Amino acid sequence: MRAARLIKMVLLLQSRPAMTAAELARELEVSERTVTRDAQALSEAGVPVYAERGRAGGYRLVGGYRTRLTGLARGEAEALFLSGVPGALREMGLEDAASAARLKVSAALLPSLRDASRTAAQRFHLDAPNWFREPETPGLLPAVAAAVWDDRRVAARYLRGSDEVVRELEPYGLVLKAGVWYLCARIARATHDGAFRVYRIDRFTAVEAGEERFERDGDFDLPAFWAERAEQFSRSILRAEVVVRLSADGARRLPYAVDAPVAREALEGAGTPDADGWVTVTLPVESEEVAHEQLRALGPEVEVLAPAALRERCARDARRSAGLYGG
């Protein structure tokens, strides 16, 4: 433990001109007295750590000293490529690896470039979860992430509705979508058809990684696979249709009220605007109930023509609104 801390201290001093005892204590998560002892130990070991006394004093390396301890471990290198998503790293248990990797890279950079990580962090931040929703980290996510990184087969229990199913999976990749974690995995051929599936991490009840590693399919493309499955899912839930008239403003706002690709496709198939400038479109929807909630956002810029039950429901809404604002 102390050896790792001493290495980190050297890398910190190598990446900056000087650091105070308080700054080092904060970075190393120790007391200032421990920092003093560690600096003394490094000096006795031949590392030229120099202590400057006084209010503006601190610690620095003398004579352009450079350590060769900046080589990245595999886990650190992999985590470094995810360093733009700190929340995801933390949830997968990779925050320490990413921190070590960034520190090693900073130590290896030219002095003029050492502030690159700080300036980048001040200019870009990814906040994945939706608004008005408190994200919850699935308890089994770190175990699943470890299996993904290590290409290890897992024995998993998964809730499908109210039933629990058991699967032996080859975990290929993780996806964070709107604050929800998903696993893209191949079902082991010994137990099923070897097909790829998508699982919500929060529906796993147990995950146990075995000793056996699986051989990845070199043609598997995680972003392409996810895009294809997401498109299939979004269309699979559209089991009903509604016919609506839209004003020009309603047509413009439709992609913000319903699924955007579906809205654009429906508008492309619309006919010529009528004398009032309105267009009639047939819109695939999940259900009449969902369509009612979505179309309400368009207010008087949409008129439901069919089905009749939905039209009457929207008419009742309009009469209630007229009663509130009428006169």
C-alpha positions as a Markdown table, in Angstrom:
| # | Residue | x | y | z |
|---|---|---|---|---|
| 1 | Met | 0.0 | 0.0 | 0.0 |
| 2 | Arg | 2.8 | 2.4 | 0.9 |
| 3 | Ala | 4.8 | 1.5 | -2.2 |
| 4 | Ala | 1.8 | 2.4 | -4.4 |
| 5 | Arg | 1.4 | 5.7 | -2.5 |
| 6 | Leu | 5.1 | 6.6 | -2.9 |
| 7 | Ile | 4.9 | 5.9 | -6.7 |
| 8 | Lys | 1.9 | 8.1 | -6.9 |
| 9 | Met | 3.6 | 10.9 | -5.0 |
| 10 | Val | 6.6 | 10.8 | -7.5 |
| 11 | Leu | 4.2 | 10.9 | -10.4 |
| 12 | Leu | 2.3 | 13.8 | -8.9 |
| 13 | Leu | 5.5 | 15.8 | -8.4 |
| 14 | Gln | 6.7 | 14.9 | -11.9 |
| 15 | Ser | 3.5 | 16.2 | -13.5 |
| 16 | Arg | 3.6 | 19.6 | -11.7 |
| 17 | Pro | 6.3 | 22.2 | -10.9 |
| 18 | Ala | 5.7 | 21.9 | -7.2 |
| 19 | Met | 3.0 | 20.9 | -4.7 |
| 20 | Thr | 2.3 | 21.9 | -1.1 |
| 21 | Ala | 2.1 | 19.3 | 1.7 |
| 22 | Ala | -1.7 | 20.1 | 1.9 |
| 23 | Glu | -2.2 | 19.4 | -1.8 |
| 24 | Leu | -0.2 | 16.2 | -1.7 |
| 25 | Ala | -2.1 | 15.1 | 1.4 |
| 26 | Arg | -5.4 | 15.7 | -0.4 |
| 27 | Glu | -4.4 | 13.8 | -3.5 |
| 28 | Leu | -2.9 | 10.9 | -1.6 |
| 29 | Glu | -5.7 | 10.9 | 1.0 |
| 30 | Val | -3.2 | 10.9 | 4.0 |
| 31 | Ser | -2.1 | 13.4 | 6.6 |
| 32 | Glu | 0.5 | 16.1 | 6.0 |
| 33 | Arg | 2.7 | 14.3 | 8.5 |
| 34 | Thr | 2.5 | 11.2 | 6.4 |
| 35 | Val | 3.5 | 13.3 | 3.3 |
| 36 | Thr | 6.6 | 14.5 | 5.2 |
| 37 | Arg | 7.6 | 11.0 | 6.1 |
| 38 | Asp | 7.0 | 9.7 | 2.6 |
| 39 | Ala | 9.1 | 12.6 | 1.1 |
| 40 | Gln | 11.9 | 11.7 | 3.5 |
| 41 | Ala | 11.7 | 8.0 | 2.5 |
| 42 | Leu | 11.9 | 8.9 | -1.2 |
| 43 | Ser | 14.9 | 11.1 | -0.6 |
| 44 | Glu | 16.7 | 8.3 | 1.3 |
| 45 | Ala | 15.9 | 6.0 | -1.6 |
| 46 | Gly | 17.6 | 8.3 | -4.1 |
| 47 | Val | 14.6 | 10.2 | -5.5 |
| 48 | Pro | 15.6 | 13.9 | -5.4 |
| 49 | Val | 12.6 | 15.3 | -3.6 |
| 50 | Tyr | 13.3 | 18.8 | -2.4 |
| 51 | Ala | 11.3 | 20.5 | 0.4 |
| 52 | Glu | 11.0 | 24.3 | 0.2 |
| 53 | Arg | 10.2 | 25.9 | 3.6 |
| 54 | Gly | 7.9 | 28.9 | 4.2 |
| 55 | Arg | 4.3 | 29.9 | 3.5 |
| 56 | Ala | 4.8 | 29.4 | -0.3 |
| 57 | Gly | 6.9 | 26.3 | 0.1 |
| 58 | Gly | 6.2 | 22.8 | -0.8 |
| 59 | Tyr | 7.8 | 19.8 | -2.5 |
| 60 | Arg | 9.3 | 19.4 | -6.0 |
| 61 | Leu | 11.7 | 17.2 | -7.9 |
| 62 | Val | 15.2 | 18.5 | -8.4 |
| 63 | Gly | 17.2 | 18.7 | -11.6 |
| 64 | Gly | 14.5 | 17.6 | -14.2 |
| 65 | Tyr | 14.3 | 14.1 | -12.6 |
| 66 | Arg | 12.1 | 11.8 | -14.6 |
| 67 | Thr | 10.8 | 8.4 | -13.5 |
| 68 | Arg | 10.2 | 5.5 | -15.7 |
| 69 | Leu | 7.1 | 4.4 | -13.8 |
| 70 | Thr | 4.7 | 5.9 | -16.3 |
| 71 | Gly | 4.0 | 2.7 | -18.3 |
| 72 | Leu | 0.3 | 2.0 | -18.4 |
| 73 | Ala | -1.1 | -1.3 | -17.1 |
| 74 | Arg | -3.7 | -2.9 | -19.4 |
| 75 | Gly | -6.6 | -2.0 | -17.1 |
| 76 | Glu | -5.4 | 1.6 | -16.8 |
| 77 | Ala | -5.1 | 1.9 | -20.6 |
| 78 | Glu | -8.6 | 0.6 | -21.1 |
| 79 | Ala | -10.1 | 2.8 | -18.5 |
| 80 | Leu | -8.3 | 5.8 | -19.9 |
| 81 | Phe | -10.4 | 5.6 | -23.0 |
| 82 | Leu | -13.6 | 5.9 | -20.9 |
| 83 | Ser | -12.3 | 8.9 | -18.8 |
| 84 | Gly | -14.8 | 11.2 | -20.4 |
| 85 | Val | -17.6 | 9.4 | -18.5 |
| 86 | Pro | -16.6 | 9.6 | -14.9 |
| 87 | Gly | -20.0 | 8.5 | -13.5 |
| 88 | Ala | -20.0 | 5.3 | -15.6 |
| 89 | Leu | -16.4 | 4.6 | -14.5 |
| 90 | Arg | -17.4 | 4.9 | -10.9 |
| 91 | Glu | -20.4 | 2.6 | -11.3 |
| 92 | Met | -18.3 | 0.0 | -13.0 |
| 93 | Gly | -15.6 | 0.1 | -10.4 |
| 94 | Leu | -12.9 | 1.5 | -12.7 |
| 95 | Glu | -12.5 | 5.0 | -11.2 |
| 96 | Asp | -9.1 | 4.2 | -9.5 |
| 97 | Ala | -7.7 | 2.6 | -12.7 |
| 98 | Ala | -8.7 | 5.7 | -14.7 |
| 99 | Ser | -7.2 | 8.1 | -12.2 |
| 100 | Ala | -3.9 | 6.2 | -12.2 |
| 101 | Ala | -3.9 | 6.2 | -16.0 |
| 102 | Arg | -4.5 | 9.9 | -16.2 |
| 103 | Leu | -1.8 | 10.6 | -13.7 |
| 104 | Lys | 0.7 | 8.5 | -15.7 |
| 105 | Val | -0.1 | 10.2 | -18.9 |
| 106 | Ser | 0.2 | 13.6 | -17.3 |
| 107 | Ala | 3.6 | 12.7 | -15.9 |
| 108 | Ala | 4.8 | 11.7 | -19.4 |
| 109 | Leu | 3.6 | 14.8 | -21.1 |
| 110 | Leu | 5.7 | 17.9 | -21.9 |
| 111 | Pro | 5.3 | 20.6 | -19.2 |
| 112 | Ser | 3.4 | 22.8 | -21.7 |
| 113 | Leu | 0.7 | 20.1 | -22.1 |
| 114 | Arg | 0.2 | 19.0 | -18.5 |
| 115 | Asp | -2.9 | 21.1 | -18.0 |
| 116 | Ala | -4.6 | 19.3 | -20.9 |
| 117 | Ser | -6.7 | 17.0 | -18.7 |
| 118 | Arg | -7.9 | 19.9 | -16.5 |
| 119 | Thr | -8.8 | 22.1 | -19.4 |
| 120 | Ala | -10.6 | 19.3 | -21.2 |
| 121 | Ala | -12.6 | 18.5 | -18.0 |
| 122 | Gln | -13.6 | 22.1 | -17.8 |
| 123 | Arg | -15.0 | 22.0 | -21.4 |
| 124 | Phe | -16.8 | 18.7 | -21.6 |
| 125 | His | -18.8 | 16.6 | -19.2 |
| 126 | Leu | -21.2 | 13.8 | -20.0 |
| 127 | Asp | -24.3 | 13.5 | -17.8 |
| 128 | Ala | -26.1 | 10.4 | -19.0 |
| 129 | Pro | -29.2 | 10.0 | -16.9 |
| 130 | Asn | -32.5 | 11.6 | -17.8 |
| 131 | Trp | -33.8 | 14.7 | -16.1 |
| 132 | Phe | -36.0 | 14.3 | -13.0 |
| 133 | Arg | -34.8 | 10.8 | -12.4 |
| 134 | Glu | -32.5 | 9.7 | -9.6 |
| 135 | Pro | -30.0 | 7.1 | -11.2 |
| 136 | Glu | -29.6 | 3.9 | -9.4 |
| 137 | Thr | -26.4 | 1.8 | -9.8 |
| 138 | Pro | -27.2 | -1.9 | -10.1 |
| 139 | Gly | -25.5 | -3.8 | -7.4 |
| 140 | Leu | -24.1 | -6.5 | -9.8 |
| 141 | Leu | -22.8 | -4.0 | -12.3 |
| 142 | Pro | -19.1 | -4.2 | -11.1 |
| 143 | Ala | -19.2 | -8.0 | -11.3 |
| 144 | Val | -20.6 | -7.9 | -14.8 |
| 145 | Ala | -18.2 | -5.2 | -15.9 |
| 146 | Ala | -15.2 | -7.3 | -14.6 |
| 147 | Ala | -16.4 | -10.2 | -16.7 |
| 148 | Val | -16.8 | -8.1 | -19.8 |
| 149 | Trp | -13.2 | -6.7 | -19.5 |
| 150 | Asp | -11.8 | -10.2 | -18.8 |
| 151 | Asp | -13.8 | -12.1 | -21.4 |
| 152 | Arg | -15.1 | -14.6 | -18.8 |
| 153 | Arg | -18.2 | -16.6 | -19.1 |
| 154 | Val | -20.8 | -16.0 | -16.4 |
| 155 | Ala | -23.6 | -18.0 | -14.9 |
| 156 | Ala | -26.5 | -15.6 | -14.5 |
| 157 | Arg | -30.0 | -15.5 | -13.1 |
| 158 | Tyr | -32.3 | -13.0 | -14.7 |
| 159 | Leu | -35.8 | -11.9 | -14.1 |
| 160 | Arg | -38.1 | -12.2 | -17.1 |
| 161 | Gly | -41.3 | -10.7 | -15.9 |
| 162 | Ser | -42.1 | -12.6 | -12.7 |
| 163 | Asp | -40.0 | -15.7 | -13.8 |
| 164 | Glu | -36.4 | -16.2 | -13.1 |
| 165 | Val | -34.3 | -17.8 | -15.8 |
| 166 | Val | -30.8 | -19.2 | -15.8 |
| 167 | Arg | -28.3 | -18.5 | -18.6 |
| 168 | Glu | -24.7 | -19.1 | -19.3 |
| 169 | Leu | -23.6 | -15.9 | -21.0 |
| 170 | Glu | -20.6 | -14.6 | -22.9 |
| 171 | Pro | -20.6 | -10.9 | -21.9 |
| 172 | Tyr | -19.5 | -8.8 | -24.9 |
| 173 | Gly | -20.2 | -5.2 | -23.9 |
| 174 | Leu | -22.0 | -2.8 | -21.7 |
| 175 | Val | -24.3 | 0.1 | -22.8 |
| 176 | Leu | -25.5 | 3.0 | -20.7 |
| 177 | Lys | -28.7 | 4.3 | -22.2 |
| 178 | Ala | -30.6 | 7.2 | -20.5 |
| 179 | Gly | -29.3 | 6.2 | -17.0 |
| 180 | Val | -30.0 | 2.4 | -17.5 |
| 181 | Trp | -27.3 | -0.2 | -17.9 |
| 182 | Tyr | -27.6 | -3.0 | -20.4 |
| 183 | Leu | -25.4 | -6.0 | -21.2 |
| 184 | Cys | -25.0 | -7.2 | -24.7 |
| 185 | Ala | -24.1 | -10.9 | -24.5 |
| 186 | Arg | -24.1 | -14.1 | -26.4 |
| 187 | Ile | -25.8 | -17.1 | -25.0 |
| 188 | Ala | -23.3 | -20.0 | -24.6 |
| 189 | Arg | -23.9 | -22.5 | -27.4 |
| 190 | Ala | -23.8 | -25.3 | -24.9 |
| 191 | Thr | -27.0 | -24.1 | -23.3 |
| 192 | His | -28.8 | -22.3 | -26.1 |
| 193 | Asp | -28.5 | -21.2 | -29.8 |
| 194 | Gly | -25.5 | -18.9 | -29.4 |
| 195 | Ala | -27.5 | -15.9 | -30.3 |
| 196 | Phe | -26.8 | -12.4 | -29.0 |
| 197 | Arg | -29.3 | -10.8 | -26.6 |
| 198 | Val | -29.7 | -7.6 | -24.6 |
| 199 | Tyr | -30.2 | -7.8 | -20.8 |
| 200 | Arg | -31.0 | -5.0 | -18.3 |
| 201 | Ile | -28.4 | -5.2 | -15.6 |
| 202 | Asp | -30.8 | -4.3 | -12.8 |
| 203 | Arg | -32.8 | -7.4 | -13.6 |
| 204 | Phe | -29.9 | -9.8 | -12.8 |
| 205 | Thr | -30.4 | -11.5 | -9.5 |
| 206 | Ala | -27.1 | -13.3 | -9.5 |
| 207 | Val | -23.9 | -13.3 | -11.6 |
| 208 | Glu | -21.0 | -15.6 | -11.1 |
| 209 | Ala | -17.9 | -15.5 | -13.3 |
| 210 | Gly | -16.3 | -18.8 | -14.0 |
| 211 | Glu | -12.6 | -19.6 | -14.8 |
| 212 | Glu | -13.3 | -20.2 | -18.4 |
| 213 | Arg | -12.7 | -17.4 | -20.9 |
| 214 | Phe | -14.5 | -17.2 | -24.2 |
| 215 | Glu | -13.1 | -16.4 | -27.6 |
| 216 | Arg | -14.7 | -13.2 | -28.9 |
| 217 | Asp | -16.2 | -13.0 | -32.4 |
| 218 | Gly | -13.9 | -10.6 | -34.2 |
| 219 | Asp | -16.7 | -9.3 | -36.3 |
| 220 | Phe | -18.9 | -8.2 | -33.4 |
| 221 | Asp | -19.4 | -4.4 | -33.5 |
| 222 | Leu | -21.0 | -3.2 | -30.2 |
| 223 | Pro | -22.2 | 0.2 | -31.5 |
| 224 | Ala | -23.7 | -1.3 | -34.6 |
| 225 | Phe | -25.3 | -4.1 | -32.7 |
| 226 | Trp | -26.8 | -1.7 | -30.2 |
| 227 | Ala | -28.1 | 0.6 | -32.9 |
| 228 | Glu | -29.8 | -2.2 | -34.7 |
| 229 | Arg | -31.4 | -3.6 | -31.6 |
| 230 | Ala | -32.5 | -0.2 | -30.4 |
| 231 | Glu | -34.2 | 0.4 | -33.8 |
| 232 | Gln | -35.8 | -3.1 | -33.6 |
| 233 | Phe | -37.1 | -2.4 | -30.1 |
| 234 | Ser | -38.5 | 1.0 | -30.9 |
| 235 | Arg | -40.4 | -0.4 | -33.8 |
| 236 | Ser | -41.5 | -3.6 | -32.1 |
| 237 | Ile | -43.6 | -1.6 | -29.5 |
| 238 | Leu | -45.5 | 0.3 | -32.1 |
| 239 | Arg | -48.5 | -2.0 | -32.4 |
| 240 | Ala | -51.2 | 0.5 | -33.2 |
| 241 | Glu | -51.9 | 3.4 | -35.6 |
| 242 | Val | -53.6 | 6.7 | -35.4 |
| 243 | Val | -54.6 | 9.1 | -38.2 |
| 244 | Val | -54.1 | 12.8 | -37.4 |
| 245 | Arg | -54.2 | 16.2 | -39.1 |
| 246 | Leu | -51.3 | 18.5 | -38.3 |
| 247 | Ser | -50.9 | 22.3 | -38.8 |
| 248 | Ala | -47.5 | 23.5 | -40.0 |
| 249 | Asp | -46.4 | 24.1 | -36.4 |
| 250 | Gly | -47.8 | 20.7 | -35.3 |
| 251 | Ala | -45.8 | 19.0 | -38.1 |
| 252 | Arg | -42.7 | 20.8 | -36.9 |
| 253 | Arg | -43.2 | 19.8 | -33.3 |
| 254 | Leu | -44.3 | 16.2 | -33.9 |
| 255 | Pro | -40.7 | 14.7 | -33.7 |
| 256 | Tyr | -40.4 | 16.2 | -30.2 |
| 257 | Ala | -43.7 | 14.7 | -29.1 |
| 258 | Val | -43.3 | 11.1 | -30.4 |
| 259 | Asp | -40.3 | 8.9 | -31.5 |
| 260 | Ala | -38.4 | 11.2 | -33.8 |
| 261 | Pro | -37.5 | 8.7 | -36.6 |
| 262 | Val | -41.1 | 7.4 | -36.7 |
| 263 | Ala | -42.5 | 11.0 | -36.9 |
| 264 | Arg | -40.1 | 11.9 | -39.7 |
| 265 | Glu | -41.0 | 8.8 | -41.7 |
| 266 | Ala | -44.7 | 9.5 | -41.2 |
| 267 | Leu | -44.4 | 13.1 | -42.3 |
| 268 | Glu | -42.4 | 12.0 | -45.4 |
| 269 | Gly | -45.4 | 9.9 | -46.4 |
| 270 | Ala | -47.9 | 12.6 | -45.8 |
| 271 | Gly | -49.9 | 14.0 | -48.7 |
| 272 | Thr | -50.2 | 17.6 | -50.0 |
| 273 | Pro | -51.4 | 20.1 | -47.4 |
| 274 | Asp | -55.1 | 21.0 | -47.5 |
| 275 | Ala | -56.5 | 24.4 | -48.1 |
| 276 | Asp | -55.8 | 25.3 | -44.5 |
| 277 | Gly | -52.2 | 24.2 | -44.7 |
| 278 | Trp | -52.7 | 21.1 | -42.6 |
| 279 | Val | -51.4 | 17.6 | -43.5 |
| 280 | Thr | -52.9 | 14.2 | -42.7 |
| 281 | Val | -50.5 | 11.5 | -41.5 |
| 282 | Thr | -50.8 | 7.9 | -40.3 |
| 283 | Leu | -48.7 | 7.5 | -37.2 |
| 284 | Pro | -47.5 | 4.2 | -35.7 |
| 285 | Val | -47.9 | 4.4 | -31.9 |
| 286 | Glu | -47.4 | 2.1 | -28.9 |
| 287 | Ser | -51.0 | 2.2 | -27.9 |
| 288 | Glu | -54.0 | 4.6 | -27.9 |
| 289 | Glu | -53.2 | 5.4 | -24.3 |
| 290 | Val | -49.6 | 6.4 | -25.1 |
| 291 | Ala | -50.7 | 8.3 | -28.2 |
| 292 | His | -53.2 | 10.3 | -26.1 |
| 293 | Glu | -50.4 | 11.4 | -23.7 |
| 294 | Gln | -48.0 | 12.2 | -26.5 |
| 295 | Leu | -50.4 | 14.1 | -28.8 |
| 296 | Arg | -51.7 | 16.2 | -25.9 |
| 297 | Ala | -48.3 | 18.1 | -26.1 |
| 298 | Leu | -49.3 | 19.5 | -29.5 |
| 299 | Gly | -52.5 | 21.1 | -28.2 |
| 300 | Pro | -54.6 | 22.7 | -30.9 |
| 301 | Glu | -52.0 | 22.0 | -33.6 |
| 302 | Val | -53.2 | 18.4 | -34.0 |
| 303 | Glu | -56.6 | 16.9 | -34.7 |
| 304 | Val | -57.1 | 13.2 | -34.2 |
| 305 | Leu | -59.2 | 11.6 | -37.0 |
| 306 | Ala | -59.0 | 7.9 | -36.1 |
| 307 | Pro | -59.6 | 5.8 | -34.2 |
| 308 | Ala | -62.9 | 7.1 | -33.0 |
| 309 | Ala | -62.3 | 6.3 | -29.3 |
| 310 | Leu | -59.1 | 8.4 | -29.3 |
| 311 | Arg | -60.8 | 11.2 | -31.2 |
| 312 | Glu | -63.6 | 11.3 | -28.6 |
| 313 | Arg | -61.1 | 11.3 | -25.8 |
| 314 | Cys | -59.2 | 14.3 | -27.2 |
| 315 | Ala | -62.6 | 16.0 | -27.8 |
| 316 | Arg | -63.4 | 15.6 | -24.1 |
| 317 | Asp | -60.0 | 17.1 | -23.2 |
| 318 | Ala | -60.8 | 20.1 | -25.5 |
| 319 | Arg | -64.2 | 20.6 | -23.9 |
| 320 | Arg | -62.7 | 20.5 | -20.4 |
| 321 | Ser | -60.0 | 23.0 | -21.4 |
| 322 | Ala | -62.7 | 25.3 | -23.0 |
| 323 | Gly | -64.6 | 25.1 | -19.7 |
| 324 | Leu | -61.6 | 26.3 | -17.8 |
| 325 | Tyr | -60.7 | 29.1 | -20.1 |
| 326 | Gly | -64.1 | 29.7 | -21.8 |
| 327 | Gly | -66.6 | 32.5 | -21.6 |
